Amino acid sequence: MLAGIHYGDTVQVSCDGCAAGLTAKVTFIAGSAEYTPPVIYSLEERAKLVYLIEAHPTDPSAFRVGQPVTVTLPNGAHS
């Protein structure tokens, strides 16, 4: 999924009780991966690579700090 998202992309954001159509803009993509245990790399472990991606809401007042959200990437994948 990493190859499908770019700095400046707009992502869809949803949460329980939030208005429909909320968006955020990608402001940061980490240059290196974090590894979830175990740290032995293999094709099976590839799915466990995690990259930090930050997106700032277009309307920050629509959210509360710490509120869980669902982010839909431009390619339709959820995270």
mmCIF file of the N, C-alpha and C atoms, coordinates in Angstrom:
data_MODEL
# 
_entry.id   MODEL 
# 
loop_
_atom_site.group_PDB 
_atom_site.id 
_atom_site.type_symbol 
_atom_site.label_atom_id 
_atom_site.label_alt_id 
_atom_site.label_comp_id 
_atom_site.label_asym_id 
_atom_site.label_entity_id 
_atom_site.label_seq_id 
_atom_site.pdbx_PDB_ins_code 
_atom_site.Cartn_x 
_atom_site.Cartn_y 
_atom_site.Cartn_z 
_atom_site.occupancy 
_atom_site.B_iso_or_equiv 
_atom_site.pdbx_formal_charge 
_atom_site.auth_seq_id 
_atom_site.auth_comp_id 
_atom_site.auth_asym_id 
_atom_site.auth_atom_id 
_atom_site.pdbx_PDB_model_num 
ATOM 1   N N  . MET A 1 1  ? 0.812   -1.203  0.000  1.00 0.00 ? 1  MET A N  1 
ATOM 2   C CA . MET A 1 1  ? 0.000   0.000   0.000  1.00 0.00 ? 1  MET A CA 1 
ATOM 3   C C  . MET A 1 1  ? 0.854   1.265   0.000  1.00 0.00 ? 1  MET A C  1 
ATOM 4   N N  . LEU A 1 2  ? 2.088   1.166   0.510  1.00 0.00 ? 2  LEU A N  1 
ATOM 5   C CA . LEU A 1 2  ? 2.947   2.347   0.626  1.00 0.00 ? 2  LEU A CA 1 
ATOM 6   C C  . LEU A 1 2  ? 3.166   3.045   -0.713 1.00 0.00 ? 2  LEU A C  1 
ATOM 7   N N  . ALA A 1 3  ? 3.326   2.274   -1.771 1.00 0.00 ? 3  ALA A N  1 
ATOM 8   C CA . ALA A 1 3  ? 3.571   2.865   -3.089 1.00 0.00 ? 3  ALA A CA 1 
ATOM 9   C C  . ALA A 1 3  ? 2.368   3.647   -3.613 1.00 0.00 ? 3  ALA A C  1 
ATOM 10  N N  . GLY A 1 4  ? 1.197   3.413   -3.049 1.00 0.00 ? 4  GLY A N  1 
ATOM 11  C CA . GLY A 1 4  ? -0.022  4.053   -3.526 1.00 0.00 ? 4  GLY A CA 1 
ATOM 12  C C  . GLY A 1 4  ? -0.375  5.347   -2.825 1.00 0.00 ? 4  GLY A C  1 
ATOM 13  N N  . ILE A 1 5  ? 0.439   5.775   -1.876 1.00 0.00 ? 5  ILE A N  1 
ATOM 14  C CA . ILE A 1 5  ? 0.130   7.021   -1.167 1.00 0.00 ? 5  ILE A CA 1 
ATOM 15  C C  . ILE A 1 5  ? 1.324   7.958   -1.258 1.00 0.00 ? 5  ILE A C  1 
ATOM 16  N N  . HIS A 1 6  ? 1.036   9.239   -1.420 1.00 0.00 ? 6  HIS A N  1 
ATOM 17  C CA . HIS A 1 6  ? 2.084   10.234  -1.635 1.00 0.00 ? 6  HIS A CA 1 
ATOM 18  C C  . HIS A 1 6  ? 1.843   11.463  -0.767 1.00 0.00 ? 6  HIS A C  1 
ATOM 19  N N  . TYR A 1 7  ? 2.928   12.161  -0.462 1.00 0.00 ? 7  TYR A N  1 
ATOM 20  C CA . TYR A 1 7  ? 2.849   13.419  0.261  1.00 0.00 ? 7  TYR A CA 1 
ATOM 21  C C  . TYR A 1 7  ? 1.883   14.350  -0.471 1.00 0.00 ? 7  TYR A C  1 
ATOM 22  N N  . GLY A 1 8  ? 0.950   14.929  0.267  1.00 0.00 ? 8  GLY A N  1 
ATOM 23  C CA . GLY A 1 8  ? -0.023  15.845  -0.323 1.00 0.00 ? 8  GLY A CA 1 
ATOM 24  C C  . GLY A 1 8  ? -1.322  15.188  -0.752 1.00 0.00 ? 8  GLY A C  1 
ATOM 25  N N  . ASP A 1 9  ? -1.373  13.845  -0.766 1.00 0.00 ? 9  ASP A N  1 
ATOM 26  C CA . ASP A 1 9  ? -2.610  13.150  -1.121 1.00 0.00 ? 9  ASP A CA 1 
ATOM 27  C C  . ASP A 1 9  ? -3.712  13.481  -0.122 1.00 0.00 ? 9  ASP A C  1 
ATOM 28  N N  . THR A 1 10 ? -4.939  13.467  -0.602 1.00 0.00 ? 10 THR A N  1 
ATOM 29  C CA . THR A 1 10 ? -6.095  13.622  0.267  1.00 0.00 ? 10 THR A CA 1 
ATOM 30  C C  . THR A 1 10 ? -6.640  12.242  0.571  1.00 0.00 ? 10 THR A C  1 
ATOM 31  N N  . VAL A 1 11 ? -6.894  11.981  1.865  1.00 0.00 ? 11 VAL A N  1 
ATOM 32  C CA . VAL A 1 11 ? -7.459  10.710  2.294  1.00 0.00 ? 11 VAL A CA 1 
ATOM 33  C C  . VAL A 1 11 ? -8.819  10.969  2.921  1.00 0.00 ? 11 VAL A C  1 
ATOM 34  N N  . GLN A 1 12 ? -9.707  10.004  2.852  1.00 0.00 ? 12 GLN A N  1 
ATOM 35  C CA . GLN A 1 12 ? -11.024 10.091  3.472  1.00 0.00 ? 12 GLN A CA 1 
ATOM 36  C C  . GLN A 1 12 ? -10.900 9.635   4.919  1.00 0.00 ? 12 GLN A C  1 
ATOM 37  N N  . VAL A 1 13 ? -11.579 10.312  5.824  1.00 0.00 ? 13 VAL A N  1 
ATOM 38  C CA . VAL A 1 13 ? -11.546 9.973   7.236  1.00 0.00 ? 13 VAL A CA 1 
ATOM 39  C C  . VAL A 1 13 ? -12.975 9.800   7.730  1.00 0.00 ? 13 VAL A C  1 
ATOM 40  N N  . SER A 1 14 ? -13.210 8.726   8.473  1.00 0.00 ? 14 SER A N  1 
ATOM 41  C CA . SER A 1 14 ? -14.534 8.516   9.055  1.00 0.00 ? 14 SER A CA 1 
ATOM 42  C C  . SER A 1 14 ? -14.382 8.069   10.507 1.00 0.00 ? 14 SER A C  1 
ATOM 43  N N  . CYS A 1 15 ? -15.417 8.306   11.286 1.00 0.00 ? 15 CYS A N  1 
ATOM 44  C CA . CYS A 1 15 ? -15.422 7.875   12.683 1.00 0.00 ? 15 CYS A CA 1 
ATOM 45  C C  . CYS A 1 15 ? -16.868 7.782   13.158 1.00 0.00 ? 15 CYS A C  1 
ATOM 46  N N  . ASP A 1 16 ? -17.068 7.094   14.255 1.00 0.00 ? 16 ASP A N  1 
ATOM 47  C CA . ASP A 1 16 ? -18.409 6.964   14.828 1.00 0.00 ? 16 ASP A CA 1 
ATOM 48  C C  . ASP A 1 16 ? -18.929 8.337   15.238 1.00 0.00 ? 16 ASP A C  1 
ATOM 49  N N  . GLY A 1 17 ? -20.095 8.695   14.751 1.00 0.00 ? 17 GLY A N  1 
ATOM 50  C CA . GLY A 1 17 ? -20.710 9.958   15.123 1.00 0.00 ? 17 GLY A CA 1 
ATOM 51  C C  . GLY A 1 17 ? -20.201 11.169  14.373 1.00 0.00 ? 17 GLY A C  1 
ATOM 52  N N  . CYS A 1 18 ? -19.285 10.986  13.431 1.00 0.00 ? 18 CYS A N  1 
ATOM 53  C CA . CYS A 1 18 ? -18.755 12.116  12.656 1.00 0.00 ? 18 CYS A CA 1 
ATOM 54  C C  . CYS A 1 18 ? -19.600 12.350  11.403 1.00 0.00 ? 18 CYS A C  1 
ATOM 55  N N  . ALA A 1 19 ? -19.520 13.552  10.899 1.00 0.00 ? 19 ALA A N  1 
ATOM 56  C CA . ALA A 1 19 ? -20.186 13.871  9.640  1.00 0.00 ? 19 ALA A CA 1 
ATOM 57  C C  . ALA A 1 19 ? -19.535 13.099  8.501  1.00 0.00 ? 19 ALA A C  1 
ATOM 58  N N  . ALA A 1 20 ? -20.274 12.885  7.442  1.00 0.00 ? 20 ALA A N  1 
ATOM 59  C CA . ALA A 1 20 ? -19.737 12.199  6.261  1.00 0.00 ? 20 ALA A CA 1 
ATOM 60  C C  . ALA A 1 20 ? -18.857 13.155  5.464  1.00 0.00 ? 20 ALA A C  1 
ATOM 61  N N  . GLY A 1 21 ? -17.923 12.591  4.695  1.00 0.00 ? 21 GLY A N  1 
ATOM 62  C CA . GLY A 1 21 ? -17.115 13.385  3.777  1.00 0.00 ? 21 GLY A CA 1 
ATOM 63  C C  . GLY A 1 21 ? -15.921 14.093  4.384  1.00 0.00 ? 21 GLY A C  1 
ATOM 64  N N  . LEU A 1 22 ? -15.473 13.679  5.561  1.00 0.00 ? 22 LEU A N  1 
ATOM 65  C CA . LEU A 1 22 ? -14.301 14.316  6.166  1.00 0.00 ? 22 LEU A CA 1 
ATOM 66  C C  . LEU A 1 22 ? -13.032 13.861  5.456  1.00 0.00 ? 22 LEU A C  1 
ATOM 67  N N  . THR A 1 23 ? -12.077 14.771  5.350  1.00 0.00 ? 23 THR A N  1 
ATOM 68  C CA . THR A 1 23 ? -10.830 14.457  4.656  1.00 0.00 ? 23 THR A CA 1 
ATOM 69  C C  . THR A 1 23 ? -9.633  14.953  5.459  1.00 0.00 ? 23 THR A C  1 
ATOM 70  N N  . ALA A 1 24 ? -8.464  14.449  5.068  1.00 0.00 ? 24 ALA A N  1 
ATOM 71  C CA . ALA A 1 24 ? -7.191  14.901  5.639  1.00 0.00 ? 24 ALA A CA 1 
ATOM 72  C C  . ALA A 1 24 ? -6.155  14.863  4.529  1.00 0.00 ? 24 ALA A C  1 
ATOM 73  N N  . LYS A 1 25 ? -5.096  15.643  4.680  1.00 0.00 ? 25 LYS A N  1 
ATOM 74  C CA . LYS A 1 25 ? -4.029  15.701  3.683  1.00 0.00 ? 25 LYS A CA 1 
ATOM 75  C C  . LYS A 1 25 ? -2.765  15.089  4.277  1.00 0.00 ? 25 LYS A C  1 
ATOM 76  N N  . VAL A 1 26 ? -2.135  14.182  3.522  1.00 0.00 ? 26 VAL A N  1 
ATOM 77  C CA . VAL A 1 26 ? -0.914  13.512  3.969  1.00 0.00 ? 26 VAL A CA 1 
ATOM 78  C C  . VAL A 1 26 ? 0.196   14.549  4.090  1.00 0.00 ? 26 VAL A C  1 
ATOM 79  N N  . THR A 1 27 ? 0.800   14.628  5.287  1.00 0.00 ? 27 THR A N  1 
ATOM 80  C CA . THR A 1 27 ? 1.829   15.625  5.551  1.00 0.00 ? 27 THR A CA 1 
ATOM 81  C C  . THR A 1 27 ? 3.188   15.010  5.855  1.00 0.00 ? 27 THR A C  1 
ATOM 82  N N  . PHE A 1 28 ? 3.239   13.691  6.071  1.00 0.00 ? 28 PHE A N  1 
ATOM 83  C CA . PHE A 1 28 ? 4.501   13.038  6.402  1.00 0.00 ? 28 PHE A CA 1 
ATOM 84  C C  . PHE A 1 28 ? 4.417   11.558  6.063  1.00 0.00 ? 28 PHE A C  1 
ATOM 85  N N  . ILE A 1 29 ? 5.486   11.025  5.475  1.00 0.00 ? 29 ILE A N  1 
ATOM 86  C CA . ILE A 1 29 ? 5.624   9.590   5.237  1.00 0.00 ? 29 ILE A CA 1 
ATOM 87  C C  . ILE A 1 29 ? 7.027   9.216   5.696  1.00 0.00 ? 29 ILE A C  1 
ATOM 88  N N  . ALA A 1 30 ? 7.124   8.285   6.643  1.00 0.00 ? 30 ALA A N  1 
ATOM 89  C CA . ALA A 1 30 ? 8.421   7.880   7.177  1.00 0.00 ? 30 ALA A CA 1 
ATOM 90  C C  . ALA A 1 30 ? 9.292   7.294   6.079  1.00 0.00 ? 30 ALA A C  1 
ATOM 91  N N  . GLY A 1 31 ? 10.584  7.559   6.178  1.00 0.00 ? 31 GLY A N  1 
ATOM 92  C CA . GLY A 1 31 ? 11.536  7.065   5.196  1.00 0.00 ? 31 GLY A CA 1 
ATOM 93  C C  . GLY A 1 31 ? 11.994  5.641   5.445  1.00 0.00 ? 31 GLY A C  1 
ATOM 94  N N  . SER A 1 32 ? 11.708  5.128   6.645  1.00 0.00 ? 32 SER A N  1 
ATOM 95  C CA . SER A 1 32 ? 12.101  3.754   6.947  1.00 0.00 ? 32 SER A CA 1 
ATOM 96  C C  . SER A 1 32 ? 10.988  3.054   7.706  1.00 0.00 ? 32 SER A C  1 
ATOM 97  N N  . ALA A 1 33 ? 10.998  1.744   7.618  1.00 0.00 ? 33 ALA A N  1 
ATOM 98  C CA . ALA A 1 33 ? 9.950   0.933   8.229  1.00 0.00 ? 33 ALA A CA 1 
ATOM 99  C C  . ALA A 1 33 ? 10.258  0.627   9.684  1.00 0.00 ? 33 ALA A C  1 
ATOM 100 N N  . GLU A 1 34 ? 9.214   0.400   10.417 1.00 0.00 ? 34 GLU A N  1 
ATOM 101 C CA . GLU A 1 34 ? 9.307   -0.189  11.752 1.00 0.00 ? 34 GLU A CA 1 
ATOM 102 C C  . GLU A 1 34 ? 8.987   -1.666  11.560 1.00 0.00 ? 34 GLU A C  1 
ATOM 103 N N  . TYR A 1 35 ? 9.548   -2.493  12.381 1.00 0.00 ? 35 TYR A N  1 
ATOM 104 C CA . TYR A 1 35 ? 9.293   -3.922  12.272 1.00 0.00 ? 35 TYR A CA 1 
ATOM 105 C C  . TYR A 1 35 ? 8.534   -4.390  13.491 1.00 0.00 ? 35 TYR A C  1 
ATOM 106 N N  . THR A 1 36 ? 7.523   -5.202  13.261 1.00 0.00 ? 36 THR A N  1 
ATOM 107 C CA . THR A 1 36 ? 6.821   -5.806  14.378 1.00 0.00 ? 36 THR A CA 1 
ATOM 108 C C  . THR A 1 36 ? 7.467   -7.153  14.653 1.00 0.00 ? 36 THR A C  1 
ATOM 109 N N  . PRO A 1 37 ? 7.571   -7.580  15.890 1.00 0.00 ? 37 PRO A N  1 
ATOM 110 C CA . PRO A 1 37 ? 8.260   -8.849  16.190 1.00 0.00 ? 37 PRO A CA 1 
ATOM 111 C C  . PRO A 1 37 ? 7.589   -10.023 15.483 1.00 0.00 ? 37 PRO A C  1 
ATOM 112 N N  . PRO A 1 38 ? 8.312   -11.020 15.089 1.00 0.00 ? 38 PRO A N  1 
ATOM 113 C CA . PRO A 1 38 ? 9.766   -11.124 15.138 1.00 0.00 ? 38 PRO A CA 1 
ATOM 114 C C  . PRO A 1 38 ? 10.407  -10.302 14.022 1.00 0.00 ? 38 PRO A C  1 
ATOM 115 N N  . VAL A 1 39 ? 11.657  -9.930  14.213 1.00 0.00 ? 39 VAL A N  1 
ATOM 116 C CA . VAL A 1 39 ? 12.330  -9.035  13.281 1.00 0.00 ? 39 VAL A CA 1 
ATOM 117 C C  . VAL A 1 39 ? 13.073  -9.775  12.166 1.00 0.00 ? 39 VAL A C  1 
ATOM 118 N N  . ILE A 1 40 ? 12.900  -11.066 12.077 1.00 0.00 ? 40 ILE A N  1 
ATOM 119 C CA . ILE A 1 40 ? 13.524  -11.838 10.995 1.00 0.00 ? 40 ILE A CA 1 
ATOM 120 C C  . ILE A 1 40 ? 12.730  -11.568 9.730  1.00 0.00 ? 40 ILE A C  1 
ATOM 121 N N  . TYR A 1 41 ? 13.397  -11.034 8.703  1.00 0.00 ? 41 TYR A N  1 
ATOM 122 C CA . TYR A 1 41 ? 12.706  -10.670 7.470  1.00 0.00 ? 41 TYR A CA 1 
ATOM 123 C C  . TYR A 1 41 ? 12.538  -11.873 6.560  1.00 0.00 ? 41 TYR A C  1 
ATOM 124 N N  . SER A 1 42 ? 11.340  -12.053 6.072  1.00 0.00 ? 42 SER A N  1 
ATOM 125 C CA . SER A 1 42 ? 11.025  -13.074 5.075  1.00 0.00 ? 42 SER A CA 1 
ATOM 126 C C  . SER A 1 42 ? 9.817   -12.570 4.308  1.00 0.00 ? 42 SER A C  1 
ATOM 127 N N  . LEU A 1 43 ? 9.457   -13.248 3.245  1.00 0.00 ? 43 LEU A N  1 
ATOM 128 C CA . LEU A 1 43 ? 8.277   -12.839 2.481  1.00 0.00 ? 43 LEU A CA 1 
ATOM 129 C C  . LEU A 1 43 ? 7.026   -12.886 3.346  1.00 0.00 ? 43 LEU A C  1 
ATOM 130 N N  . GLU A 1 44 ? 6.951   -13.851 4.255  1.00 0.00 ? 44 GLU A N  1 
ATOM 131 C CA . GLU A 1 44 ? 5.790   -13.959 5.130  1.00 0.00 ? 44 GLU A CA 1 
ATOM 132 C C  . GLU A 1 44 ? 5.731   -12.798 6.129  1.00 0.00 ? 44 GLU A C  1 
ATOM 133 N N  . GLU A 1 45 ? 6.899   -12.286 6.520  1.00 0.00 ? 45 GLU A N  1 
ATOM 134 C CA . GLU A 1 45 ? 6.961   -11.192 7.484  1.00 0.00 ? 45 GLU A CA 1 
ATOM 135 C C  . GLU A 1 45 ? 6.803   -9.828  6.823  1.00 0.00 ? 45 GLU A C  1 
ATOM 136 N N  . ARG A 1 46 ? 6.852   -9.784  5.507  1.00 0.00 ? 46 ARG A N  1 
ATOM 137 C CA . ARG A 1 46 ? 6.781   -8.520  4.777  1.00 0.00 ? 46 ARG A CA 1 
ATOM 138 C C  . ARG A 1 46 ? 5.532   -7.718  5.129  1.00 0.00 ? 46 ARG A C  1 
ATOM 139 N N  . ALA A 1 47 ? 4.418   -8.400  5.344  1.00 0.00 ? 47 ALA A N  1 
ATOM 140 C CA . ALA A 1 47 ? 3.167   -7.722  5.665  1.00 0.00 ? 47 ALA A CA 1 
ATOM 141 C C  . ALA A 1 47 ? 3.216   -7.042  7.027  1.00 0.00 ? 47 ALA A C  1 
ATOM 142 N N  . LYS A 1 48 ? 4.205   -7.365  7.831  1.00 0.00 ? 48 LYS A N  1 
ATOM 143 C CA . LYS A 1 48 ? 4.312   -6.776  9.161  1.00 0.00 ? 48 LYS A CA 1 
ATOM 144 C C  . LYS A 1 48 ? 5.165   -5.510  9.180  1.00 0.00 ? 48 LYS A C  1 
ATOM 145 N N  . LEU A 1 49 ? 5.665   -5.073  8.024  1.00 0.00 ? 49 LEU A N  1 
ATOM 146 C CA . LEU A 1 49 ? 6.399   -3.807  7.962  1.00 0.00 ? 49 LEU A CA 1 
ATOM 147 C C  . LEU A 1 49 ? 5.395   -2.668  8.137  1.00 0.00 ? 49 LEU A C  1 
ATOM 148 N N  . VAL A 1 50 ? 5.714   -1.724  8.985  1.00 0.00 ? 50 VAL A N  1 
ATOM 149 C CA . VAL A 1 50 ? 4.804   -0.631  9.288  1.00 0.00 ? 50 VAL A CA 1 
ATOM 150 C C  . VAL A 1 50 ? 5.524   0.691   9.028  1.00 0.00 ? 50 VAL A C  1 
ATOM 151 N N  . TYR A 1 51 ? 4.898   1.579   8.266  1.00 0.00 ? 51 TYR A N  1 
ATOM 152 C CA . TYR A 1 51 ? 5.435   2.913   7.998  1.00 0.00 ? 51 TYR A CA 1 
ATOM 153 C C  . TYR A 1 51 ? 4.516   3.948   8.641  1.00 0.00 ? 51 TYR A C  1 
ATOM 154 N N  . LEU A 1 52 ? 5.106   4.886   9.337  1.00 0.00 ? 52 LEU A N  1 
ATOM 155 C CA . LEU A 1 52 ? 4.324   5.968   9.907  1.00 0.00 ? 52 LEU A CA 1 
ATOM 156 C C  . LEU A 1 52 ? 3.931   6.937   8.796  1.00 0.00 ? 52 LEU A C  1 
ATOM 157 N N  . ILE A 1 53 ? 2.644   7.215   8.704  1.00 0.00 ? 53 ILE A N  1 
ATOM 158 C CA . ILE A 1 53 ? 2.128   8.210   7.762  1.00 0.00 ? 53 ILE A CA 1 
ATOM 159 C C  . ILE A 1 53 ? 1.220   9.131   8.563  1.00 0.00 ? 53 ILE A C  1 
ATOM 160 N N  . GLU A 1 54 ? 1.447   10.425  8.458  1.00 0.00 ? 54 GLU A N  1 
ATOM 161 C CA . GLU A 1 54 ? 0.619   11.398  9.155  1.00 0.00 ? 54 GLU A CA 1 
ATOM 162 C C  . GLU A 1 54 ? -0.217  12.162  8.151  1.00 0.00 ? 54 GLU A C  1 
ATOM 163 N N  . ALA A 1 55 ? -1.449  12.456  8.546  1.00 0.00 ? 55 ALA A N  1 
ATOM 164 C CA . ALA A 1 55 ? -2.344  13.267  7.720  1.00 0.00 ? 55 ALA A CA 1 
ATOM 165 C C  . ALA A 1 55 ? -3.053  14.252  8.633  1.00 0.00 ? 55 ALA A C  1 
ATOM 166 N N  . HIS A 1 56 ? -3.077  15.517  8.243  1.00 0.00 ? 56 HIS A N  1 
ATOM 167 C CA . HIS A 1 56 ? -3.728  16.551  9.028  1.00 0.00 ? 56 HIS A CA 1 
ATOM 168 C C  . HIS A 1 56 ? -5.142  16.771  8.499  1.00 0.00 ? 56 HIS A C  1 
ATOM 169 N N  . PRO A 1 57 ? -6.135  16.796  9.385  1.00 0.00 ? 57 PRO A N  1 
ATOM 170 C CA . PRO A 1 57 ? -7.521  16.979  8.950  1.00 0.00 ? 57 PRO A CA 1 
ATOM 171 C C  . PRO A 1 57 ? -7.737  18.322  8.261  1.00 0.00 ? 57 PRO A C  1 
ATOM 172 N N  . THR A 1 58 ? -8.567  18.308  7.247  1.00 0.00 ? 58 THR A N  1 
ATOM 173 C CA . THR A 1 58 ? -8.948  19.539  6.571  1.00 0.00 ? 58 THR A CA 1 
ATOM 174 C C  . THR A 1 58 ? -9.730  20.435  7.523  1.00 0.00 ? 58 THR A C  1 
ATOM 175 N N  . ASP A 1 59 ? -10.568 19.809  8.371  1.00 0.00 ? 59 ASP A N  1 
ATOM 176 C CA . ASP A 1 59 ? -11.354 20.536  9.376  1.00 0.00 ? 59 ASP A CA 1 
ATOM 177 C C  . ASP A 1 59 ? -11.057 19.937  10.752 1.00 0.00 ? 59 ASP A C  1 
ATOM 178 N N  . PRO A 1 60 ? -9.986  20.396  11.416 1.00 0.00 ? 60 PRO A N  1 
ATOM 179 C CA . PRO A 1 60 ? -9.607  19.819  12.705 1.00 0.00 ? 60 PRO A CA 1 
ATOM 180 C C  . PRO A 1 60 ? -10.697 19.886  13.771 1.00 0.00 ? 60 PRO A C  1 
ATOM 181 N N  . SER A 1 61 ? -11.594 20.864  13.683 1.00 0.00 ? 61 SER A N  1 
ATOM 182 C CA . SER A 1 61 ? -12.647 21.002  14.694 1.00 0.00 ? 61 SER A CA 1 
ATOM 183 C C  . SER A 1 61 ? -13.673 19.866  14.622 1.00 0.00 ? 61 SER A C  1 
ATOM 184 N N  . ALA A 1 62 ? -13.631 19.050  13.556 1.00 0.00 ? 62 ALA A N  1 
ATOM 185 C CA . ALA A 1 62 ? -14.574 17.941  13.411 1.00 0.00 ? 62 ALA A CA 1 
ATOM 186 C C  . ALA A 1 62 ? -14.159 16.723  14.233 1.00 0.00 ? 62 ALA A C  1 
ATOM 187 N N  . PHE A 1 63 ? -12.986 16.770  14.872 1.00 0.00 ? 63 PHE A N  1 
ATOM 188 C CA . PHE A 1 63 ? -12.459 15.627  15.610 1.00 0.00 ? 63 PHE A CA 1 
ATOM 189 C C  . PHE A 1 63 ? -12.089 16.023  17.028 1.00 0.00 ? 63 PHE A C  1 
ATOM 190 N N  . ARG A 1 64 ? -11.995 15.000  17.894 1.00 0.00 ? 64 ARG A N  1 
ATOM 191 C CA . ARG A 1 64 ? -11.491 15.189  19.255 1.00 0.00 ? 64 ARG A CA 1 
ATOM 192 C C  . ARG A 1 64 ? -10.126 14.520  19.344 1.00 0.00 ? 64 ARG A C  1 
ATOM 193 N N  . VAL A 1 65 ? -9.243  15.050  20.153 1.00 0.00 ? 65 VAL A N  1 
ATOM 194 C CA . VAL A 1 65 ? -7.911  14.475  20.338 1.00 0.00 ? 65 VAL A CA 1 
ATOM 195 C C  . VAL A 1 65 ? -8.051  13.043  20.845 1.00 0.00 ? 65 VAL A C  1 
ATOM 196 N N  . GLY A 1 66 ? -7.336  12.120  20.192 1.00 0.00 ? 66 GLY A N  1 
ATOM 197 C CA . GLY A 1 66 ? -7.346  10.721  20.600 1.00 0.00 ? 66 GLY A CA 1 
ATOM 198 C C  . GLY A 1 66 ? -8.508  9.911   20.065 1.00 0.00 ? 66 GLY A C  1 
ATOM 199 N N  . GLN A 1 67 ? -9.376  10.536  19.301 1.00 0.00 ? 67 GLN A N  1 
ATOM 200 C CA . GLN A 1 67 ? -10.552 9.843   18.760 1.00 0.00 ? 67 GLN A CA 1 
ATOM 201 C C  . GLN A 1 67 ? -10.137 8.826   17.704 1.00 0.00 ? 67 GLN A C  1 
ATOM 202 N N  . PRO A 1 68 ? -10.602 7.578   17.816 1.00 0.00 ? 68 PRO A N  1 
ATOM 203 C CA . PRO A 1 68 ? -10.279 6.585   16.782 1.00 0.00 ? 68 PRO A CA 1 
ATOM 204 C C  . PRO A 1 68 ? -10.975 6.929   15.460 1.00 0.00 ? 68 PRO A C  1 
ATOM 205 N N  . VAL A 1 69 ? -10.247 6.791   14.375 1.00 0.00 ? 69 VAL A N  1 
ATOM 206 C CA . VAL A 1 69 ? -10.802 7.060   13.045 1.00 0.00 ? 69 VAL A CA 1 
ATOM 207 C C  . VAL A 1 69 ? -10.412 5.939   12.090 1.00 0.00 ? 69 VAL A C  1 
ATOM 208 N N  . THR A 1 70 ? -11.119 5.869   10.991 1.00 0.00 ? 70 THR A N  1 
ATOM 209 C CA . THR A 1 70 ? -10.777 4.980   9.889  1.00 0.00 ? 70 THR A CA 1 
ATOM 210 C C  . THR A 1 70 ? -10.338 5.849   8.733  1.00 0.00 ? 70 THR A C  1 
ATOM 211 N N  . VAL A 1 71 ? -9.185  5.534   8.163  1.00 0.00 ? 71 VAL A N  1 
ATOM 212 C CA . VAL A 1 71 ? -8.650  6.306   7.041  1.00 0.00 ? 71 VAL A CA 1 
ATOM 213 C C  . VAL A 1 71 ? -8.748  5.441   5.786  1.00 0.00 ? 71 VAL A C  1 
ATOM 214 N N  . THR A 1 72 ? -9.311  6.012   4.724  1.00 0.00 ? 72 THR A N  1 
ATOM 215 C CA . THR A 1 72 ? -9.389  5.323   3.438  1.00 0.00 ? 72 THR A CA 1 
ATOM 216 C C  . THR A 1 72 ? -8.403  5.997   2.504  1.00 0.00 ? 72 THR A C  1 
ATOM 217 N N  . LEU A 1 73 ? -7.446  5.201   2.019  1.00 0.00 ? 73 LEU A N  1 
ATOM 218 C CA . LEU A 1 73 ? -6.406  5.712   1.137  1.00 0.00 ? 73 LEU A CA 1 
ATOM 219 C C  . LEU A 1 73 ? -6.963  5.952   -0.267 1.00 0.00 ? 73 LEU A C  1 
ATOM 220 N N  . PRO A 1 74 ? -6.236  6.721   -1.093 1.00 0.00 ? 74 PRO A N  1 
ATOM 221 C CA . PRO A 1 74 ? -6.714  7.008   -2.447 1.00 0.00 ? 74 PRO A CA 1 
ATOM 222 C C  . PRO A 1 74 ? -7.035  5.767   -3.269 1.00 0.00 ? 74 PRO A C  1 
ATOM 223 N N  . ASN A 1 75 ? -6.348  4.647   -2.996 1.00 0.00 ? 75 ASN A N  1 
ATOM 224 C CA . ASN A 1 75 ? -6.602  3.422   -3.755 1.00 0.00 ? 75 ASN A CA 1 
ATOM 225 C C  . ASN A 1 75 ? -7.753  2.614   -3.173 1.00 0.00 ? 75 ASN A C  1 
ATOM 226 N N  . GLY A 1 76 ? -8.412  3.135   -2.150 1.00 0.00 ? 76 GLY A N  1 
ATOM 227 C CA . GLY A 1 76 ? -9.573  2.460   -1.558 1.00 0.00 ? 76 GLY A CA 1 
ATOM 228 C C  . GLY A 1 76 ? -9.251  1.561   -0.374 1.00 0.00 ? 76 GLY A C  1 
ATOM 229 N N  . ALA A 1 77 ? -7.984  1.397   -0.039 1.00 0.00 ? 77 ALA A N  1 
ATOM 230 C CA . ALA A 1 77 ? -7.600  0.548   1.104  1.00 0.00 ? 77 ALA A CA 1 
ATOM 231 C C  . ALA A 1 77 ? -7.887  1.290   2.408  1.00 0.00 ? 77 ALA A C  1 
ATOM 232 N N  . HIS A 1 78 ? -8.236  0.543   3.453  1.00 0.00 ? 78 HIS A N  1 
ATOM 233 C CA . HIS A 1 78 ? -8.514  1.119   4.771  1.00 0.00 ? 78 HIS A CA 1 
ATOM 234 C C  . HIS A 1 78 ? -7.357  0.856   5.711  1.00 0.00 ? 78 HIS A C  1 
ATOM 235 N N  . SER A 1 79 ? -7.177  1.788   6.639  1.00 0.00 ? 79 SER A N  1 
ATOM 236 C CA . SER A 1 79 ? -6.196  1.570   7.705  1.00 0.00 ? 79 SER A CA 1 
ATOM 237 C C  . SER A 1 79 ? -6.687  2.224   8.974  1.00 0.00 ? 79 SER A C  1 
# 
